Amino acid sequence: MVIKNTGTKPVILSGWTLRDQQHHVYKFATFKLAAGKGVTIHTGTGSDDRNDLYWGSAEYLWNNDGDKAVLKTRAGHTVDACAYSGGGPVRDVLRAQTFLHAPLNRSTG
């Protein structure tokens, strides 16, 4: 899953969450997403850096037959969402910058 900041200001994602329909939750540690940059959230294990963050799960979390990713602020406000059905793993971009202007809720990605 890629989260991209297409805005002109950095977004502090610390405390934000990324979740799926089965209530798996990834909580961002201290992290600032620069303007125009993206970060890939991997479900497995690895070393976090400015381009890649790791959920730390030993299992696949995104369902190949359909799922929904929801990005929420620390206060629990939905910033963006993406749903898909079938055809393989989720391959979409959630846009973190939408919270800076007005929340965007999409039912399809």
Contacts in CASP RR format, 6 or more apart in sequence:
PFRMAT RR
TARGET T0000
AUTHOR 0000-0000-0000
METHOD contacts of the structure
MODEL  1
MVIKNTGTKPVILSGWTLRDQQHHVYKFATFKLAAGKGVTIHTGTGSDDR
NDLYWGSAEYLWNNDGDKAVLKTRAGHTVDACAYSGGGPVRDVLRAQTFL
HAPLNRSTG
1 18 0 8 1.000
1 40 0 8 1.000
1 41 0 8 1.000
1 62 0 8 1.000
1 69 0 8 1.000
1 90 0 8 1.000
1 92 0 8 1.000
1 94 0 8 1.000
2 38 0 8 1.000
2 39 0 8 1.000
2 40 0 8 1.000
2 41 0 8 1.000
2 92 0 8 1.000
2 93 0 8 1.000
2 94 0 8 1.000
3 13 0 8 1.000
3 18 0 8 1.000
3 33 0 8 1.000
3 38 0 8 1.000
3 39 0 8 1.000
3 41 0 8 1.000
3 71 0 8 1.000
3 93 0 8 1.000
3 94 0 8 1.000
3 95 0 8 1.000
3 96 0 8 1.000
4 36 0 8 1.000
4 37 0 8 1.000
4 38 0 8 1.000
4 39 0 8 1.000
4 93 0 8 1.000
4 94 0 8 1.000
4 95 0 8 1.000
4 96 0 8 1.000
4 97 0 8 1.000
5 11 0 8 1.000
5 33 0 8 1.000
5 34 0 8 1.000
5 35 0 8 1.000
5 36 0 8 1.000
5 37 0 8 1.000
5 38 0 8 1.000
5 95 0 8 1.000
5 96 0 8 1.000
5 97 0 8 1.000
6 36 0 8 1.000
6 95 0 8 1.000
6 97 0 8 1.000
7 35 0 8 1.000
7 36 0 8 1.000
7 97 0 8 1.000
7 100 0 8 1.000
8 35 0 8 1.000
9 35 0 8 1.000
9 97 0 8 1.000
9 100 0 8 1.000
10 32 0 8 1.000
10 33 0 8 1.000
10 34 0 8 1.000
10 35 0 8 1.000
11 32 0 8 1.000
11 33 0 8 1.000
11 96 0 8 1.000
11 97 0 8 1.000
11 99 0 8 1.000
11 100 0 8 1.000
12 31 0 8 1.000
12 32 0 8 1.000
12 33 0 8 1.000
13 28 0 8 1.000
13 31 0 8 1.000
13 32 0 8 1.000
13 33 0 8 1.000
13 96 0 8 1.000
14 28 0 8 1.000
14 29 0 8 1.000
14 30 0 8 1.000
14 31 0 8 1.000
14 32 0 8 1.000
14 74 0 8 1.000
15 27 0 8 1.000
15 28 0 8 1.000
15 29 0 8 1.000
15 74 0 8 1.000
16 27 0 8 1.000
16 28 0 8 1.000
16 71 0 8 1.000
16 72 0 8 1.000
16 73 0 8 1.000
16 74 0 8 1.000
16 79 0 8 1.000
16 96 0 8 1.000
17 25 0 8 1.000
17 26 0 8 1.000
17 27 0 8 1.000
17 28 0 8 1.000
17 71 0 8 1.000
17 72 0 8 1.000
17 76 0 8 1.000
18 25 0 8 1.000
18 26 0 8 1.000
18 28 0 8 1.000
18 41 0 8 1.000
18 69 0 8 1.000
18 70 0 8 1.000
18 71 0 8 1.000
18 72 0 8 1.000
18 94 0 8 1.000
19 25 0 8 1.000
19 26 0 8 1.000
19 69 0 8 1.000
19 70 0 8 1.000
19 72 0 8 1.000
20 61 0 8 1.000
20 62 0 8 1.000
20 63 0 8 1.000
20 67 0 8 1.000
20 68 0 8 1.000
20 69 0 8 1.000
20 70 0 8 1.000
21 63 0 8 1.000
21 67 0 8 1.000
21 68 0 8 1.000
22 61 0 8 1.000
22 63 0 8 1.000
22 67 0 8 1.000
24 55 0 8 1.000
24 57 0 8 1.000
24 61 0 8 1.000
26 41 0 8 1.000
26 53 0 8 1.000
26 55 0 8 1.000
28 53 0 8 1.000
29 48 0 8 1.000
31 39 0 8 1.000
31 53 0 8 1.000
33 39 0 8 1.000
33 96 0 8 1.000
34 50 0 8 1.000
35 97 0 8 1.000
37 50 0 8 1.000
38 51 0 8 1.000
39 50 0 8 1.000
39 51 0 8 1.000
39 52 0 8 1.000
39 53 0 8 1.000
40 51 0 8 1.000
40 52 0 8 1.000
40 53 0 8 1.000
41 53 0 8 1.000
41 54 0 8 1.000
41 55 0 8 1.000
42 52 0 8 1.000
42 53 0 8 1.000
42 54 0 8 1.000
42 55 0 8 1.000
43 54 0 8 1.000
43 55 0 8 1.000
43 56 0 8 1.000
43 57 0 8 1.000
43 59 0 8 1.000
43 60 0 8 1.000
43 61 0 8 1.000
43 62 0 8 1.000
44 54 0 8 1.000
44 55 0 8 1.000
44 56 0 8 1.000
44 57 0 8 1.000
44 58 0 8 1.000
45 54 0 8 1.000
45 56 0 8 1.000
45 57 0 8 1.000
45 58 0 8 1.000
46 52 0 8 1.000
46 54 0 8 1.000
46 56 0 8 1.000
47 54 0 8 1.000
48 54 0 8 1.000
55 61 0 8 1.000
62 69 0 8 1.000
62 89 0 8 1.000
62 90 0 8 1.000
64 86 0 8 1.000
64 87 0 8 1.000
64 88 0 8 1.000
64 89 0 8 1.000
65 85 0 8 1.000
65 86 0 8 1.000
65 87 0 8 1.000
66 83 0 8 1.000
66 84 0 8 1.000
66 85 0 8 1.000
66 86 0 8 1.000
66 90 0 8 1.000
67 83 0 8 1.000
67 84 0 8 1.000
67 90 0 8 1.000
68 81 0 8 1.000
68 82 0 8 1.000
68 83 0 8 1.000
68 84 0 8 1.000
69 81 0 8 1.000
69 82 0 8 1.000
69 83 0 8 1.000
69 90 0 8 1.000
69 92 0 8 1.000
69 94 0 8 1.000
70 78 0 8 1.000
70 80 0 8 1.000
70 81 0 8 1.000
71 78 0 8 1.000
71 79 0 8 1.000
71 80 0 8 1.000
71 81 0 8 1.000
71 94 0 8 1.000
71 96 0 8 1.000
72 78 0 8 1.000
72 79 0 8 1.000
73 79 0 8 1.000
73 99 0 8 1.000
77 99 0 8 1.000
77 103 0 8 1.000
78 103 0 8 1.000
78 105 0 8 1.000
79 94 0 8 1.000
79 95 0 8 1.000
79 96 0 8 1.000
79 98 0 8 1.000
79 99 0 8 1.000
79 103 0 8 1.000
79 104 0 8 1.000
80 94 0 8 1.000
80 95 0 8 1.000
80 96 0 8 1.000
80 98 0 8 1.000
80 103 0 8 1.000
80 104 0 8 1.000
80 105 0 8 1.000
80 106 0 8 1.000
81 94 0 8 1.000
81 105 0 8 1.000
81 106 0 8 1.000
81 107 0 8 1.000
82 90 0 8 1.000
82 92 0 8 1.000
82 93 0 8 1.000
82 94 0 8 1.000
82 106 0 8 1.000
82 108 0 8 1.000
82 109 0 8 1.000
83 107 0 8 1.000
83 108 0 8 1.000
83 109 0 8 1.000
84 90 0 8 1.000
84 92 0 8 1.000
84 108 0 8 1.000
84 109 0 8 1.000
92 109 0 8 1.000
95 104 0 8 1.000
98 104 0 8 1.000
END
